[in-house]
Amino acid sequence: MRRLLRTTVGLATAALAVLACTTPATPASAADAPYDVLVFSKTAGFRHDSIAVGTQTIRDLGAANSFTVTATEDAGVFTTGNLAQYEAVIFLNTTGDVLNGSQQSAFESYIGSGGGYVGVHSAADTEYGWSFYGNLVGAYFRSHPAIQQATVRVENRAHAATAHLPQNWVRTDEWYDFQSNPRSGARVLANLNESTYSGGVMGADHPIAWCKTYNGGRSFYTGGGHTQASYAEPAFRAHLLGGIRYAAGRTKADCRPETGYTTLYNGSTSGWSQAGPGSFSNSDATLTSVGGMGLFWHSAKQFTNYSLKLDWRVAGDDNSGVFIGFPPSSDPNSAINNGYEVQIDPTDAADRTTGAVYGFKSADLAARDAALNPAGEWNTYELLVEGERLQVFLNGTKINDFTNTDPVRSLAGHIGIQNHGTGDDVSFRNIRIKELGGSNPPPGGDRTGRITGLAGKCLDVRNAGTADGTQIQIYTCNGSAAQTWTVTPNSTIRALGKCLDVDGAGSADGTKIQLWTCNGSGAQNWSAQSNGTLRNPNSGKCLDVSNNSSADGQAVHLWTCHTGANQRWVLP
């Protein structure tokens, strides 16, 4: 296997080279283990003339993709024993009340035992009086305009149902409006751009395809599939196949609801820089590693407490990783030596394989293997950083839980993705982040440890001085007494036997922050805010790293609160 020794390879600074990629690689996925699906198309209301062609399409997909199909309109097949033989049940353009009470109970039991559900088009126009079904499908039909062309905005391009699609998918169908927005309970995969067609009534946020887990089972719904022509479209057929594979458990996805994330990369590389050799090509809102060993890092901003999500795919036996918690540098070795890497390489040793915190902690390999999609398919990471705790989720499943105890490292800082070397071909999509803010220390006693801020550096008493008036600064964490602070319930912050103090109880921007004999005054009162800032209530201003510089020895001072990275702190 290709492997470079990171600690001994010298890396040179290089500028980002963005290469045009006209034919991005789309390696074939490994064949699925065989499975069985039930197609159910009973109608008690409007009947679609596309049911027969839709059923035949699913049979054809099954013949080519390792699953067998049983098609029926007999609700009598909904018994606990009979449903148990199927990995997924497809409601294909069903309408109205199609199951009686005992049949509904059997289906609820099936989903509760881990079964899969696929709803196609008017599956959302079905069983309005059955709340379990309403929650499973995600939203009920409301109305629709005439059949017409529209643009579908694909917002999740990691799920098997949508990974093959462009960001803007133009097609013709009957476009449903729904009685409610499913986003709060499902992961929306695609939404409609109502400005591209007439008659939509849901507004700017109009989901049209989504997935979710519910009551132990998996659910996928697509609003497409009204017309017979839909089932002849290769892109729609692949969309349907991906949904079936997800519902049957043959491909994994993070289908947890997702709101509040800010895009760091979804086609634009603004705010990113390349450190070291190699580069990433940028095509179809997809970054693909070229050469190396280098690092493409988000240089525009540093992060402290956050949820970072990104989608990635390996072509084969390839190597890359996601780096977090490193200071700004044009040398990729800085990220290796000062930050942490969450590895991408499913074939390496336990502490340096996919999901591992490289060299520090292996993933839960059983959980990782159960959640991992194979080479050629997309996976989704969530890296959840809360203080010095890092939790790693793969396709929605937690596979690692790591706490940093190294005084010279921190989880706060920049983030980046690695281009490991020639032949290590790894692609990334949709890098996004949700900042979580800071948190007050829990009540009930003192908390002692380091306080980290900009670039993961430590709040430090200059030269470990103890004289009143000694300047407070930031400095590379080293575990010394000058960086050991005690946060008390009465809102003082102490080191070396003295208190963090605002010079002269001042309130002007730029007022010195110093060490001073504890005296109980307002100048020594500090309040940790939910956004990560440390506020001095006496002045109404915040602890701030001057000049937004992460250089060792950079002074801290008082400044108007603005929640930038140079005002966010992680307390012990």
C-alpha positions as CSV (number, residue, x, y, z in Angstrom):
1,M,0.0,0.0,0.0
2,R,1.2,3.5,-0.7
3,R,2.5,5.2,2.4
4,L,4.7,8.1,3.2
5,L,6.3,8.8,6.5
6,R,4.8,12.1,7.5
7,T,7.3,13.1,10.1
8,T,10.4,12.7,7.8
9,V,9.2,14.0,4.5
10,G,10.1,17.6,3.8
11,L,7.2,19.6,2.2
12,A,7.6,22.8,0.2
13,T,5.1,25.6,0.0
14,A,3.0,25.6,-3.1
15,A,0.2,27.7,-4.5
16,L,-3.2,26.2,-5.2
17,A,-3.5,24.7,-8.7
18,V,-7.1,24.3,-9.7
19,L,-7.3,21.9,-12.6
20,A,-10.2,21.5,-15.0
21,C,-11.7,18.0,-14.9
22,T,-13.9,17.2,-17.9
23,T,-14.5,13.6,-17.1
24,P,-14.6,13.0,-13.3
25,A,-14.0,9.4,-12.3
26,T,-17.1,7.5,-11.3
27,P,-15.9,4.0,-10.3
28,A,-18.4,1.3,-10.2
29,S,-19.7,0.2,-6.8
30,A,-19.3,-3.3,-5.5
31,A,-22.3,-5.5,-6.1
32,D,-24.8,-5.5,-3.3
33,A,-25.6,-8.7,-1.4
34,P,-28.9,-10.0,-2.9
35,Y,-32.1,-8.8,-1.3
36,D,-35.9,-8.7,-1.8
37,V,-38.3,-5.8,-2.2
38,L,-42.1,-5.6,-2.3
39,V,-43.7,-3.1,-4.7
40,F,-47.2,-2.1,-3.4
41,S,-49.4,0.0,-5.7
42,K,-52.9,-0.3,-4.4
43,T,-55.1,2.8,-5.0
44,A,-58.2,4.0,-3.3
45,G,-58.2,7.4,-5.0
46,F,-56.7,8.8,-8.2
47,R,-54.9,6.1,-10.1
48,H,-51.7,6.9,-12.0
49,D,-51.3,5.5,-15.5
50,S,-47.5,5.2,-14.8
51,I,-47.9,2.4,-12.2
52,A,-47.3,-0.4,-14.7
53,V,-44.3,1.2,-16.3
54,G,-43.0,2.1,-12.8
55,T,-43.3,-1.5,-11.6
56,Q,-41.5,-2.8,-14.7
57,T,-38.7,-0.2,-14.2
58,I,-38.2,-1.5,-10.6
59,R,-38.1,-5.1,-11.9
60,D,-35.5,-4.1,-14.5
61,L,-33.5,-2.3,-11.8
62,G,-33.7,-5.3,-9.6
63,A,-32.5,-7.7,-12.4
64,A,-29.4,-5.5,-12.9
65,N,-28.7,-4.7,-9.3
66,S,-29.1,-7.9,-7.1
67,F,-32.6,-7.6,-5.9
68,T,-35.8,-9.5,-6.6
69,V,-39.2,-7.9,-6.9
70,T,-42.6,-9.0,-5.8
71,A,-45.3,-6.6,-7.1
72,T,-48.9,-6.6,-5.6
73,E,-52.0,-4.6,-5.0
74,D,-53.2,-7.1,-2.4
75,A,-53.1,-5.5,1.0
76,G,-53.4,-9.0,2.5
77,V,-49.7,-9.5,2.1
78,F,-49.2,-7.0,5.0
79,T,-48.7,-9.6,7.7
80,T,-45.8,-9.7,10.1
81,G,-44.6,-13.0,8.8
82,N,-44.8,-12.1,5.1
83,L,-43.2,-8.7,5.4
84,A,-40.2,-10.1,7.2
85,Q,-38.8,-11.5,3.9
86,Y,-38.4,-8.1,2.4
87,E,-35.6,-5.6,2.9
88,A,-37.7,-2.7,1.5
89,V,-41.3,-2.0,0.8
90,I,-42.0,0.4,-2.0
91,F,-45.3,2.4,-2.0
92,L,-45.5,3.1,-5.8
93,N,-48.1,5.8,-6.5
94,T,-50.5,4.5,-3.9
95,T,-53.5,6.8,-3.0
96,G,-56.1,6.9,-0.2
97,D,-56.6,4.4,2.6
98,V,-55.0,1.2,1.4
99,L,-54.4,-0.8,4.6
100,N,-56.8,-1.8,7.4
101,G,-55.9,-1.7,11.1
102,S,-54.2,-5.1,11.4
103,Q,-52.2,-4.5,8.2
104,Q,-51.1,-1.2,9.5
105,S,-49.9,-2.8,12.7
106,A,-47.9,-5.4,10.8
107,F,-46.2,-2.7,8.8
108,E,-45.4,-0.7,11.9
109,S,-43.8,-3.8,13.3
110,Y,-41.9,-4.3,10.1
111,I,-40.4,-0.8,10.3
112,G,-39.7,-1.2,14.0
113,S,-37.7,-4.3,13.2
114,G,-35.4,-2.3,10.9
115,G,-37.3,-2.5,7.6
116,G,-37.1,0.0,4.8
117,Y,-39.7,2.2,3.1
118,V,-39.7,3.9,-0.2
119,G,-42.4,6.3,-1.1
120,V,-42.8,7.4,-4.8
121,H,-44.8,10.5,-5.7
122,S,-48.4,9.9,-4.6
123,A,-47.3,7.7,-1.7
124,A,-47.6,11.1,0.0
125,D,-51.3,11.1,-1.0
126,T,-51.9,8.0,1.1
127,E,-53.3,7.1,4.6
128,Y,-54.0,10.6,5.9
129,G,-55.6,9.2,9.0
130,W,-52.6,7.1,10.0
131,S,-50.1,9.2,11.9
132,F,-47.4,6.6,11.9
133,Y,-47.5,6.6,8.1
134,G,-47.5,10.4,8.0
135,N,-44.3,10.5,10.1
136,L,-42.7,7.8,8.0
137,V,-43.3,9.4,4.6
138,G,-42.4,12.8,6.0
139,A,-45.1,15.0,4.6
140,Y,-48.6,14.7,3.1
141,F,-49.6,16.0,-0.4
142,R,-51.3,19.4,-0.5
143,S,-51.7,20.3,-4.2
144,H,-50.0,20.5,-7.5
145,P,-49.9,22.7,-10.7
146,A,-49.9,21.4,-14.2
147,I,-47.1,19.1,-15.4
148,Q,-44.2,21.2,-16.5
149,Q,-40.4,21.5,-16.5
150,A,-38.7,22.7,-13.3
151,T,-35.2,22.9,-11.8
152,V,-34.5,20.6,-8.9
153,R,-31.7,21.9,-6.7
154,V,-29.7,19.0,-5.3
155,E,-28.5,19.9,-1.9
156,N,-27.1,16.5,-0.8
157,R,-24.8,14.9,-3.3
158,A,-23.6,12.2,-1.1
159,H,-26.7,10.0,-0.8
160,A,-26.9,7.2,-3.4
161,A,-30.1,8.7,-4.7
162,T,-28.6,12.0,-5.6
163,A,-24.8,11.6,-5.8
164,H,-24.9,11.1,-9.6
165,L,-27.0,14.3,-10.2
166,P,-25.8,17.8,-11.0
167,Q,-26.4,20.6,-8.6
168,N,-29.3,21.8,-10.8
169,W,-31.3,19.0,-12.3
170,V,-33.8,20.1,-15.0
171,R,-36.6,17.7,-15.7
172,T,-40.4,17.5,-16.3
173,D,-42.9,16.1,-13.9
174,E,-45.9,16.9,-11.7
175,W,-44.5,18.9,-8.9
176,Y,-46.2,18.4,-5.5
177,D,-46.7,21.0,-2.8
178,F,-46.9,19.5,0.7
179,Q,-49.0,20.3,3.8
180,S,-45.8,20.7,5.9
181,N,-42.1,21.1,5.4
182,P,-40.3,17.8,6.2
183,R,-37.0,19.4,6.9
184,S,-37.2,19.4,10.6
185,G,-37.6,15.6,10.7
186,A,-35.6,14.5,7.6
187,R,-32.5,15.1,5.6
188,V,-33.6,17.0,2.5
189,L,-31.8,15.7,-0.5
190,A,-33.3,18.0,-3.2
191,N,-35.6,21.0,-3.3
192,L,-37.6,22.8,-6.0
193,N,-36.7,26.2,-7.4
194,E,-40.2,27.6,-7.6
195,S,-38.9,30.5,-9.8
196,T,-38.3,28.0,-12.6
197,Y,-42.0,26.9,-12.9
198,S,-45.5,28.1,-12.3
199,G,-47.8,27.3,-9.5
200,G,-45.6,26.3,-6.5
201,V,-46.9,27.5,-3.2
202,M,-44.2,26.4,-0.6
203,G,-41.8,29.3,-1.3
204,A,-38.0,29.4,-1.1
205,D,-37.7,26.1,0.8
206,H,-39.6,23.5,-1.2
207,P,-38.2,20.0,-0.5
208,I,-39.0,17.4,-3.1
209,A,-36.9,14.4,-2.0
210,W,-35.6,13.4,1.4
211,C,-34.5,10.5,3.6
212,K,-34.9,9.8,7.3
213,T,-34.7,7.1,10.0
214,Y,-37.9,6.4,11.9
215,N,-38.8,4.1,14.7
216,G,-35.9,1.7,13.9
217,G,-36.3,1.7,10.1
218,R,-35.2,3.7,7.1
219,S,-37.4,5.9,4.9
220,F,-36.8,7.5,1.4
221,Y,-39.3,9.6,-0.4
222,T,-39.2,11.2,-3.9
223,G,-41.9,13.5,-5.3
224,G,-41.0,12.5,-8.8
225,G,-42.5,9.7,-10.8
226,H,-46.0,11.0,-11.9
227,T,-45.4,10.6,-15.6
228,Q,-44.6,7.4,-17.6
229,A,-41.7,9.3,-19.2
230,S,-40.0,9.7,-15.8
231,Y,-39.2,6.0,-15.7
232,A,-37.3,6.1,-19.0
233,E,-35.0,8.8,-17.7
234,P,-31.6,7.4,-16.7
235,A,-31.1,10.0,-14.0
236,F,-34.5,9.4,-12.5
237,R,-34.0,5.6,-12.6
238,A,-30.7,6.0,-10.8
239,H,-32.4,8.3,-8.3
240,L,-35.0,5.6,-7.6
241,L,-32.4,2.9,-7.4
242,G,-30.3,4.9,-4.8
243,G,-33.4,5.3,-2.7
244,I,-34.2,1.6,-2.8
245,R,-30.6,0.7,-1.9
246,Y,-30.7,3.1,1.1
247,A,-34.1,1.8,2.3
248,A,-32.8,-1.8,2.0
249,G,-29.7,-1.0,4.0
250,R,-27.3,-1.7,1.1
251,T,-25.9,1.8,1.1
252,K,-25.4,4.0,4.1
253,A,-26.2,7.7,4.5
254,D,-26.5,10.4,7.1
255,C,-30.2,11.1,7.1
256,R,-30.4,13.1,10.3
257,P,-32.1,16.5,9.8
258,E,-29.6,19.2,9.0
259,T,-30.1,23.0,9.5
260,G,-27.9,26.0,10.4
261,Y,-24.8,25.0,8.5
262,T,-22.6,27.5,6.6
263,T,-21.0,26.4,3.4
264,L,-17.1,26.4,3.4
265,Y,-16.9,24.7,0.0
266,N,-19.6,23.8,-2.5
267,G,-17.8,24.8,-5.8
268,S,-16.1,28.0,-4.8
269,T,-12.6,27.8,-3.3
270,S,-12.7,31.4,-1.9
271,G,-11.1,31.4,1.6
272,W,-9.0,28.3,0.9
273,S,-5.2,28.0,0.5
274,Q,-2.9,25.2,-0.6
275,A,0.1,24.4,1.7
276,G,2.8,22.1,0.4
277,P,3.0,20.3,-3.0
278,G,0.2,19.0,-5.1
279,S,-3.3,20.5,-5.4
280,F,-6.9,19.7,-5.7
281,S,-8.8,19.8,-9.0
282,N,-12.2,21.6,-8.8
283,S,-14.9,20.4,-11.1
284,D,-18.7,19.8,-10.6
285,A,-18.5,21.2,-7.1
286,T,-16.1,18.4,-6.2
287,L,-12.5,18.7,-5.0
288,T,-10.2,15.8,-6.0
289,S,-6.7,15.4,-4.7
290,V,-3.7,15.7,-7.0
291,G,-0.2,14.8,-5.9
292,G,1.2,15.9,-2.6
293,M,1.8,15.5,0.3
294,G,0.0,18.8,0.8
295,L,-2.9,20.4,2.6
296,F,-5.8,22.4,1.3
297,W,-6.9,24.5,4.3
298,H,-9.6,27.0,5.1
299,S,-7.4,30.0,5.8
300,A,-10.2,32.5,6.1
301,K,-11.3,31.6,9.6
302,Q,-10.5,29.5,12.7
303,F,-13.0,27.5,14.6
304,T,-13.4,26.6,18.3
305,N,-16.7,24.7,19.1
306,Y,-18.4,23.4,15.9
307,S,-19.9,20.6,13.9
308,L,-18.0,20.1,10.6
309,K,-19.6,18.0,7.9
310,L,-18.2,17.0,4.6
311,D,-18.7,14.3,2.0
312,W,-15.8,12.2,0.7
313,R,-15.2,9.3,-1.7
314,V,-12.1,7.1,-2.4
315,A,-11.6,5.6,-5.8
316,G,-9.9,2.5,-4.4
317,D,-7.1,1.9,-1.9
318,D,-6.5,5.6,-1.3
319,N,-5.3,7.8,1.5
320,S,-6.3,11.2,2.8
321,G,-7.6,12.8,5.9
322,V,-9.4,15.8,7.5
323,F,-7.2,18.0,9.7
324,I,-8.5,20.2,12.5
325,G,-7.1,22.3,15.3
326,F,-3.9,23.7,13.7
327,P,-2.5,27.3,13.5
328,P,-2.2,29.2,10.3
329,S,0.8,28.1,8.3
330,S,2.0,27.6,4.7
331,D,3.8,24.4,5.9
332,P,1.5,21.3,6.0
333,N,3.7,19.8,8.6
334,S,2.3,22.4,11.0
335,A,-1.1,20.7,10.8
336,I,0.5,17.3,11.3
337,N,2.5,18.4,14.3
338,N,0.1,20.8,15.9
339,G,-3.4,19.5,14.9
340,Y,-5.2,16.3,14.6
341,E,-6.1,14.2,11.5
342,V,-9.2,12.1,11.1
343,Q,-8.1,9.5,8.7
344,I,-9.5,8.4,5.4
345,D,-8.0,5.1,4.4
346,P,-10.1,2.0,5.1
347,T,-7.2,-0.5,4.8
348,D,-4.5,0.7,7.1
349,A,-3.7,-0.2,10.8
350,A,-6.3,0.4,13.5
351,D,-4.9,3.8,14.7
352,R,-4.5,5.2,11.1
353,T,-7.5,3.9,9.2
354,T,-10.8,5.5,8.3
355,G,-12.4,7.1,11.4
356,A,-9.2,7.0,13.5
357,V,-7.7,10.1,15.0
358,Y,-4.4,9.4,13.2
359,G,-1.8,7.9,15.6
360,F,-3.9,8.6,18.7
361,K,-7.1,6.6,18.8
362,S,-8.6,3.9,16.6
363,A,-12.2,4.1,15.6
364,D,-14.7,1.5,16.9
365,L,-13.9,-0.7,13.9
366,A,-17.1,-2.8,14.1
367,A,-19.3,0.3,14.1
368,R,-17.1,1.9,11.4
369,D,-17.3,-1.2,9.1
370,A,-21.1,-1.3,9.5
371,A,-21.4,2.4,8.5
372,L,-18.8,2.6,5.8
373,N,-19.7,2.7,2.1
374,P,-17.1,1.0,-0.2
375,A,-14.7,2.6,-2.7
376,G,-16.6,4.4,-5.4
377,E,-19.5,5.5,-3.2
378,W,-19.7,8.7,-1.1
379,N,-19.5,8.8,2.7
380,T,-20.3,11.7,5.1
381,Y,-18.2,12.7,8.1
382,E,-19.4,14.8,11.0
383,L,-16.5,16.0,13.2
384,L,-18.2,17.4,16.4
385,V,-15.7,19.5,18.4
386,E,-16.8,20.6,21.9
387,G,-13.9,22.1,23.8
388,E,-11.2,19.4,23.7
389,R,-13.6,16.6,22.9
390,L,-13.9,15.3,19.3
391,Q,-16.6,12.9,18.3
392,V,-16.5,11.4,14.8
393,F,-19.7,10.3,13.0
394,L,-19.6,8.3,9.7
395,N,-22.8,8.4,7.7
396,G,-24.7,9.4,10.9
397,T,-23.1,6.7,13.2
398,K,-20.7,7.6,15.9
399,I,-17.4,5.7,15.4
400,N,-14.9,7.6,17.6
401,D,-14.9,9.7,20.8
402,F,-11.5,11.3,21.6
403,T,-10.4,13.8,24.2
404,N,-7.3,15.9,23.7
405,T,-5.1,15.9,26.8
406,D,-1.8,17.0,25.1
407,P,-1.0,20.5,26.5
408,V,0.7,21.6,23.3
409,R,-2.2,20.7,21.0
410,S,-5.8,21.8,20.7
411,L,-8.9,21.0,18.7
412,A,-9.4,24.7,18.1
413,G,-7.9,26.3,15.0
414,H,-8.1,25.9,11.2
415,I,-9.5,22.9,9.2
416,G,-8.1,21.3,6.1
417,I,-8.2,18.3,3.7
418,Q,-5.1,16.4,2.7
419,N,-3.8,15.6,-0.8
420,H,-1.6,12.7,0.3
421,G,0.4,11.8,-2.9
422,T,0.3,10.7,-6.5
423,G,-2.1,7.8,-6.9
424,D,-4.1,8.6,-3.7
425,D,-7.3,9.9,-5.3
426,V,-9.8,11.2,-2.8
427,S,-12.7,13.5,-3.6
428,F,-14.6,15.9,-1.4
429,R,-18.0,17.7,-1.6
430,N,-20.1,20.1,0.3
431,I,-17.8,21.1,3.2
432,R,-20.0,22.9,5.7
433,I,-19.8,24.0,9.4
434,K,-22.1,25.0,12.2
435,E,-20.4,27.0,15.0
436,L,-21.7,26.0,18.4
437,G,-20.4,28.8,20.5
438,G,-18.8,28.4,23.9
439,S,-20.3,27.4,27.2
440,N,-20.1,28.4,30.9
441,P,-18.4,26.0,33.2
442,P,-20.9,23.9,35.1
443,P,-21.8,25.1,38.6
444,G,-20.6,23.4,41.7
445,G,-16.9,24.2,42.0
446,D,-13.7,25.5,40.5
447,R,-12.5,24.3,37.1
448,T,-8.7,24.3,36.6
449,G,-6.9,23.8,33.3
450,R,-5.8,25.7,30.2
451,I,-7.9,28.4,28.4
452,T,-7.4,28.1,24.6
453,G,-8.3,30.7,22.0
454,L,-7.1,31.9,18.6
455,A,-5.3,29.2,16.6
456,G,-5.6,26.8,19.6
457,K,-3.0,28.8,21.6
458,C,-3.2,29.2,25.4
459,L,-3.9,32.2,27.5
460,D,-0.6,32.8,29.2
461,V,1.0,35.0,31.9
462,R,4.0,36.7,30.2
463,N,7.2,35.1,31.4
464,A,5.3,33.5,34.3
465,G,5.5,36.8,36.2
466,T,3.6,37.3,39.4
467,A,4.0,41.1,39.8
468,D,0.8,43.2,39.7
469,G,0.4,44.5,36.1
470,T,2.0,41.5,34.3
471,Q,0.7,41.4,30.7
472,I,-1.5,38.5,29.7
473,Q,-0.9,37.1,26.2
474,I,-1.4,34.0,24.1
475,Y,1.4,31.5,23.6
476,T,1.8,27.9,22.3
477,C,0.4,25.6,24.9
478,N,3.1,24.0,27.1
479,G,1.3,22.9,30.2
480,S,3.1,25.4,32.5
481,A,1.8,27.1,35.6
482,A,1.6,30.3,33.5
483,Q,-1.1,28.7,31.4
484,T,-3.0,26.9,34.2
485,W,-6.1,28.9,35.1
486,T,-8.8,28.3,37.7
487,V,-12.3,29.5,36.8
488,T,-14.3,30.0,40.0
489,P,-18.1,30.0,40.6
490,N,-17.9,33.7,41.6
491,S,-16.6,34.5,38.0
492,T,-13.0,35.1,38.7
493,I,-10.2,33.6,36.5
494,R,-7.0,33.0,38.4
495,A,-3.4,32.0,37.7
496,L,-0.2,32.0,39.8
497,G,-2.3,33.0,42.8
498,K,-3.7,36.2,41.2
499,C,-6.6,37.3,39.0
500,L,-7.3,38.2,35.4
501,D,-7.8,41.9,35.6
502,V,-8.9,44.9,33.4
503,D,-6.3,47.7,34.0
504,G,-7.8,50.5,36.0
505,A,-11.3,49.0,35.6
506,G,-11.2,50.7,32.2
507,S,-13.8,50.3,29.4
508,A,-11.9,51.7,26.4
509,D,-11.1,49.5,23.4
510,G,-7.5,48.4,23.8
511,T,-7.4,48.5,27.6
512,K,-4.6,46.2,28.9
513,I,-5.5,42.9,30.4
514,Q,-3.2,42.0,33.3
515,L,-2.5,39.8,36.3
516,W,-3.4,41.6,39.6
517,T,-3.9,40.7,43.2
518,C,-7.5,39.5,43.6
519,N,-9.7,42.2,45.1
520,G,-13.3,41.3,44.2
521,S,-13.8,44.3,42.0
522,G,-15.7,44.5,38.7
523,A,-12.4,44.6,36.9
524,Q,-11.9,41.0,37.8
525,N,-15.3,39.7,37.0
526,W,-15.7,37.6,33.8
527,S,-18.7,35.9,32.3
528,A,-18.5,33.1,29.7
529,Q,-21.1,33.6,27.0
530,S,-22.8,31.0,24.9
531,N,-21.1,32.3,21.7
532,G,-17.6,31.5,23.2
533,T,-16.7,35.0,24.3
534,L,-15.5,36.0,27.8
535,R,-17.2,39.2,28.8
536,N,-16.3,41.7,31.5
537,P,-19.7,42.9,32.7
538,N,-18.2,45.9,34.4
539,S,-17.2,47.3,31.0
540,G,-19.6,45.4,28.7
541,K,-16.6,44.4,26.6
542,C,-14.7,41.2,25.8
543,L,-11.3,39.5,26.1
544,D,-9.7,40.0,22.7
545,V,-6.4,38.9,21.1
546,S,-5.0,42.2,19.8
547,N,-4.6,42.6,16.0
548,N,-6.2,39.2,15.5
549,S,-2.7,37.8,15.5
550,S,-1.9,34.2,16.7
551,A,1.9,35.0,17.1
552,D,3.4,33.7,20.3
553,G,3.5,36.6,22.8
554,Q,0.6,38.5,21.2
555,A,-1.1,40.6,24.0
556,V,-4.7,40.3,24.9
557,H,-6.8,43.4,25.6
558,L,-10.3,44.6,26.2
559,W,-12.4,45.2,23.0
560,T,-16.0,45.7,21.9
561,C,-17.6,42.3,21.6
562,H,-17.9,40.9,18.1
563,T,-17.6,37.1,18.4
564,G,-14.7,36.8,16.0
565,A,-12.2,34.0,16.4
566,N,-9.9,36.2,18.4
567,Q,-12.6,36.6,21.0
568,R,-13.7,33.0,21.4
569,W,-12.2,31.0,24.2
570,V,-12.5,27.4,25.5
571,L,-12.5,27.2,29.3
572,P,-11.4,24.2,31.4
